[in-house]
């Protein structure tokens, strides 16, 4: 045969390309010296070397796993072959299938192959693939034909089928590839009839005994089923959670006692009632509709919502509702719903939230400084008042030690403070700290311990008030009081000095009038001038004592 006639059908290349696309692999036709349109045309024929190159690209895309094309061929045959071939394989005798396999292979698949089979016995035959030109038959073709052959005879319905590779032409440089097919043969119709009649008439007493034993086993199983039913029924009707079964339209077909107690109805009033009629508001109805839609999309996966359930008196209860869509082949599918009454828990939760919200509001809106330090002295939290006072953000403070803010000469020490708190020696402390802008602040701090979940001291918390302005005003008051006392003292001294100066001035004038010598008069004038100057100073002291500006 001319090598030009040795070709491979594009039917398999079409299937390989389709397989690669379905598994989101890279384009396996890249680099081939033939158009993609020909490769995807099932009626075309191509050179075997091109087919091998295409199959090699697929192997690479799948990670070059050994024997991967065998799995690919099996999967393709399972998914891509139309219904006629399985039907033909089911009804056609095995010898007939093996007889037409060679001509079918040469005509529709690979013109480079001679295929023949050798039936050894019922349950075993050997099949041979002999390439006409061995260099045109690759390991990829060998693996692909192996998987294709196995899946073909598996569709025949052979029981426990397995394939064993005895030799490989491209791998062993032999003339052919040989596979052994083995399976568990079914007994012939005649043998089946013989076995039936042999069992039927061999021992009538044994048959009766067998039937009695089977009847007793059925009775035992029936009692066990009844006991199991009673057991689960007892659990269902005595459990605390409400359990109901809805059909696909949302009608209640079963409800346990807990549900009837929850909605305060009788069982006959509940059955065949729409479940949504027990929902308290449109919000709960919308949530329930969304639950049913999601459950239908994901069978067997529970979805939980909190729904408002209305009881007979119109009182609303809150139910934590779990819904599952359960499909079934033996009974009508439906929704399994369990409801746990969490009304009281939600009330407590709201109360806790309100209490927490109040404390949070006090903490965040308090004008007092509130901080917490761990046992090493690093900030755990700081309220907005502290952030405003020091100029650092809370995130910045959480990376800082409290000692970084406190004045170096301050007495504040975290270790000593924790030790004092352990012994119960709490006290109010005056702490000077430096702000981010460099300004010094003075704060009166009251400290108390904080504990972890094991009731061990985890650190210290403090509430402080900024007394910087108070301290400044207090110092001004003290200064003013000192000045007032000084003025009072100056006033008293001024009056006493004024009395003395009056006498000095009077006698100096008297001396001037009585003195005969000029020298004595001059001395008296000097005394008078000094007295006048002293009098002016006394007047200034009197003005200072009265608070006059001068």
Secondary structure, 3 states (H helix, E strand, C coil): CCHHHCEEEHHHHHHHHHHHHHCCCCCCCCCCCCCHHHHCCCCCEEEHHHHHHHHHHHHHHCCCCCCHHHHHHHHHHHHHCCHHHHHHHHHCCHHHHHHHHHHHHHHHCECCEEEEEEEEECCEEEEEEEECCHHHCCHHHHHHHHHHHHHHHHHCCCEEEEEEEEECHHHHCCCCEEEEEEEECCCCHHHHHHHHHHHHHHCHHHHHHHHHHHHHHHHHHHHHHHHHHHHHHHHHHHCCCEEEEEECCCEEEEECHHHHHHHCCCHHHHCCCEHHHHECCHHHHHHHHHHHHHHHHCCCCCEEEEEEEECCCCCEEEEEEEEEEECCCCCCCEEEEEEEECHHHHHHHHHHHHHHHHHHHHHHHCCCEEEEEECCCEEEEECHHHHHHHCCCHHHHCCCEHHHCECCCCCCCHHHHHHHHHCCCCCEEEEEEECCCCCEEEEEEEEEEEECCCCCEEEEEEEEEECHHHHHHHHHHHHHHHHHHHHHHHHHHHHHHHHHHHHHHHHHHHHHHHCCCHHHHHHHHHHHHHHHHHHHHHHHHHHHHCCCCC
